[in-house]
Structure formats: structure tokens, C-alpha cells
Amino acid sequence: MRDAIDSVATARRPTAGGLALNTNLLETNPINLGVVLASLAYLGRGVLSDLLNNRERTVLNAIRDAENRYEEAADRLDRARTRLQRARVRADEIRMNGLSGVQREKQNLADSADKDLKRLEDSKNATIRFEEQRAIEQVRQQVAQFALERALEALDIRLNYEMHSRTIEHHIGLPKGMVGNDR
């Protein structure tokens, strides 16, 4: 217990200038404390009121600024949504135009390929007919040439000078006989 009293007794420590804060509740006067607190409340009331009013104005201004920024952000968001919708519509138009353009180009290419194929087919058929005609004509010429050569060979073998002379006379005599019959 003596330690408790010593600790309470040593709680008051004077400073160099002679002023000290007495933290011992048993030695301090509650009336003095009440007077000090009342004077602080009376004198500090204006300062505290000003501080609270300033804080209230600051909070209200911050709320107004936040509301203004919110309204501006909402307006910008609406404008951005409108632009986005227009961009989507435009993208759909471009996509549809692109798809129809691709379809048109695809159809044009198919039509062009069909025309080219038909032209090539016609050209091929004409070339085949031409080559057939040429081959037929060549074969005819070869056959005729061969037939003439065979006929000449046969005539040379079968005809001798006497037979040749009789044949010539016979053929020469034929037109004379025809001339005589007409009269």
C-alpha cells in the first residue's frame, strides 16, 4: 500500500519553469476542472461552431460537386450509348453491304467462269471438228492417192502397148458414134 501512495505522490512532477500538470485525481480540484472546462466550452463554442459550419459547407459543396459530376457522367454515358448504338447500326449496314457485295462478286465470278468454260468448250469442239475434217480430208487424199497408184500399177501390169492402143481407139470412137446418133 505504501507503494501505491508513493506512486500517487510521484505522479506530480514539476517541470523546469515551475508549471506542472497534476495527474493525481485526489489532489486536483474538481471545481477547478469544471471552471476550466466551462471556460473552454464558452470560449471555444464560436471556434467549434465555425469549424462545424465550415465542415458542413465543405461536405455540402462536395455533395453538390459529386451530384454535378454524376449528372455530367450520366449525360456522357447516354451520349456514348447513343454513339455506340449508331456505330452498331453502321457496322451492321457495313456487314450486310459487305456480305451482299461478296455474294454479288461471287455470283459474277461464277457467271464469268461459266461463260469462260462455255467459250472454251465451244472452242474445243470447233477445234475437234476442224481436226476431224482435216484428218478426213487427209485420209481421203491418201486413199485417193493410194487408189490412183494401185490403179496405175494394175493398168501397167495388165495393159501392154497393143491393149493400150485399142483402148484409146475405142474411147476415141465413142464420141464419134455419139455424134452420128444425134443426127
C-alpha positions as CSV (number, residue, x, y, z in Angstrom):
1,M,0.0,0.0,0.0
2,R,2.9,2.2,0.7
3,D,3.9,1.6,-3.0
4,A,0.5,2.9,-4.1
5,I,0.8,6.1,-2.1
6,D,4.4,6.6,-3.3
7,S,3.2,6.2,-6.9
8,V,0.4,8.7,-6.4
9,A,2.8,11.1,-4.7
10,T,5.3,10.9,-7.5
11,A,2.6,11.5,-10.2
12,R,3.2,15.2,-9.9
13,R,6.4,16.1,-11.5
14,P,7.3,19.8,-11.7
15,T,8.9,21.0,-14.9
16,A,11.8,23.5,-15.1
17,G,9.6,26.6,-15.2
18,G,7.6,25.7,-12.2
19,L,4.4,24.7,-14.1
20,A,3.2,21.2,-13.9
21,L,0.3,19.0,-14.7
22,N,-1.0,17.3,-11.7
23,T,-2.4,14.0,-12.7
24,N,-3.3,12.9,-9.2
25,L,-7.1,13.0,-9.0
26,L,-7.1,13.1,-5.3
27,E,-5.1,16.4,-5.3
28,T,-6.9,18.1,-8.1
29,N,-9.9,20.2,-7.5
30,P,-13.0,19.1,-9.5
31,I,-14.2,22.7,-9.3
32,N,-11.1,24.0,-10.9
33,L,-11.5,21.4,-13.6
34,G,-15.2,22.4,-14.1
35,V,-14.2,26.0,-14.4
36,V,-11.5,25.3,-17.0
37,L,-13.9,23.1,-19.0
38,A,-16.7,25.6,-18.8
39,S,-14.4,28.4,-20.0
40,L,-13.1,26.3,-22.8
41,A,-16.7,25.5,-23.8
42,Y,-17.8,29.1,-23.7
43,L,-14.7,30.5,-25.5
44,G,-14.4,27.6,-27.9
45,R,-18.0,27.5,-28.8
46,G,-17.6,30.1,-31.5
47,V,-14.5,28.4,-32.9
48,L,-16.2,25.0,-32.7
49,S,-19.3,26.4,-34.3
50,D,-17.2,28.0,-37.1
51,L,-15.3,24.7,-37.6
52,L,-18.6,22.7,-37.8
53,N,-20.1,25.3,-40.2
54,N,-17.0,25.2,-42.4
55,R,-17.1,21.4,-42.4
56,E,-20.8,21.4,-43.2
57,R,-20.2,23.8,-46.2
58,T,-17.3,21.7,-47.4
59,V,-19.4,18.5,-47.2
60,L,-22.4,20.2,-49.0
61,N,-20.1,21.6,-51.7
62,A,-18.5,18.1,-52.1
63,I,-22.0,16.6,-52.4
64,R,-23.1,19.2,-55.0
65,D,-19.9,18.7,-57.0
66,A,-20.4,14.9,-56.8
67,E,-24.0,15.3,-58.0
68,N,-22.9,17.6,-60.8
69,R,-20.2,15.1,-61.8
70,Y,-22.8,12.3,-61.7
71,E,-25.2,14.2,-63.9
72,E,-22.3,15.0,-66.4
73,A,-21.2,11.4,-66.3
74,A,-24.8,10.2,-66.9
75,D,-25.1,12.6,-69.9
76,R,-21.8,11.4,-71.3
77,L,-22.9,7.8,-70.7
78,D,-26.2,8.5,-72.6
79,R,-24.3,10.2,-75.5
80,A,-21.8,7.3,-75.5
81,R,-24.6,4.8,-75.6
82,T,-26.2,6.7,-78.5
83,R,-22.9,6.7,-80.4
84,L,-22.5,3.0,-79.7
85,Q,-25.9,2.2,-81.0
86,R,-25.3,4.3,-84.1
87,A,-21.9,2.5,-84.5
88,R,-23.6,-0.9,-84.2
89,V,-26.2,0.1,-86.8
90,R,-23.5,1.3,-89.1
91,A,-21.4,-1.9,-88.5
92,D,-24.5,-4.0,-89.3
93,E,-25.0,-1.9,-92.5
94,I,-21.4,-2.4,-93.5
95,R,-21.5,-6.1,-92.7
96,M,-24.7,-6.5,-94.8
97,N,-23.2,-4.4,-97.6
98,G,-20.1,-6.5,-97.4
99,L,-21.9,-9.7,-97.5
100,S,-24.2,-8.7,-100.4
101,G,-21.1,-7.4,-102.2
102,V,-19.3,-10.7,-101.6
103,Q,-22.4,-12.6,-102.8
104,R,-22.6,-10.3,-105.9
105,E,-18.9,-10.7,-106.6
106,K,-19.1,-14.5,-106.1
107,Q,-22.1,-14.7,-108.5
108,N,-20.2,-12.5,-111.0
109,L,-17.2,-14.8,-110.8
110,A,-19.3,-17.9,-111.2
111,D,-21.1,-16.3,-114.2
112,S,-17.8,-15.3,-115.7
113,A,-16.3,-18.8,-115.1
114,D,-19.4,-20.3,-116.7
115,K,-19.0,-18.1,-119.7
116,D,-15.3,-18.8,-120.0
117,L,-16.0,-22.5,-119.6
118,K,-18.7,-22.4,-122.3
119,R,-16.4,-20.4,-124.7
120,L,-13.6,-22.9,-124.1
121,E,-15.9,-25.8,-124.6
122,D,-17.1,-24.3,-127.9
123,S,-13.5,-23.5,-128.9
124,K,-12.6,-27.1,-128.1
125,N,-15.5,-28.5,-130.1
126,A,-14.7,-26.3,-133.1
127,T,-11.0,-27.4,-132.9
128,I,-12.1,-31.0,-132.7
129,R,-14.4,-30.6,-135.7
130,F,-11.7,-28.8,-137.7
131,E,-9.1,-31.5,-136.9
132,E,-11.6,-34.2,-137.8
133,Q,-12.4,-32.6,-141.1
134,R,-8.7,-32.1,-141.8
135,A,-8.0,-35.8,-140.8
136,I,-10.9,-36.9,-143.0
137,E,-9.6,-34.8,-145.9
138,Q,-6.1,-36.1,-145.4
139,V,-7.3,-39.7,-145.3
140,R,-9.4,-39.1,-148.5
141,Q,-6.4,-37.7,-150.2
142,Q,-4.2,-40.6,-149.1
143,V,-6.9,-43.1,-150.1
144,A,-7.4,-41.4,-153.5
145,Q,-3.6,-41.2,-154.0
146,F,-3.3,-44.9,-153.0
147,A,-6.2,-45.9,-155.2
148,L,-4.7,-44.0,-158.2
149,E,-1.3,-45.6,-157.5
150,R,-2.9,-49.0,-157.3
151,A,-5.0,-48.4,-160.5
152,L,-1.9,-47.2,-162.4
153,E,0.0,-50.2,-161.2
154,A,-2.8,-52.5,-162.2
155,L,-3.1,-50.8,-165.6
156,D,0.6,-51.0,-166.1
157,I,0.6,-54.7,-165.3
158,R,-2.5,-55.6,-167.4
159,L,-2.1,-53.2,-170.3
160,N,0.5,-53.6,-172.8
161,Y,1.1,-51.5,-175.8
162,E,-1.5,-53.3,-178.0
163,M,-4.2,-53.2,-175.4
164,H,-3.4,-49.6,-174.7
165,S,-3.8,-48.7,-178.3
166,R,-7.2,-50.5,-178.6
167,T,-8.5,-48.8,-175.5
168,I,-7.5,-45.4,-176.8
169,E,-9.1,-46.1,-180.2
170,H,-12.2,-47.4,-178.6
171,H,-12.6,-44.3,-176.4
172,I,-11.9,-42.0,-179.3
173,G,-14.5,-43.8,-181.3
174,L,-17.2,-43.5,-178.7
175,P,-17.7,-39.7,-179.1
176,K,-17.8,-40.2,-182.9
177,G,-20.6,-42.8,-182.6
178,M,-22.5,-40.4,-180.3
179,V,-22.2,-37.6,-182.8
180,G,-23.5,-39.9,-185.5
181,N,-26.5,-41.0,-183.4
182,D,-27.6,-37.4,-182.8
183,R,-28.3,-36.7,-186.4
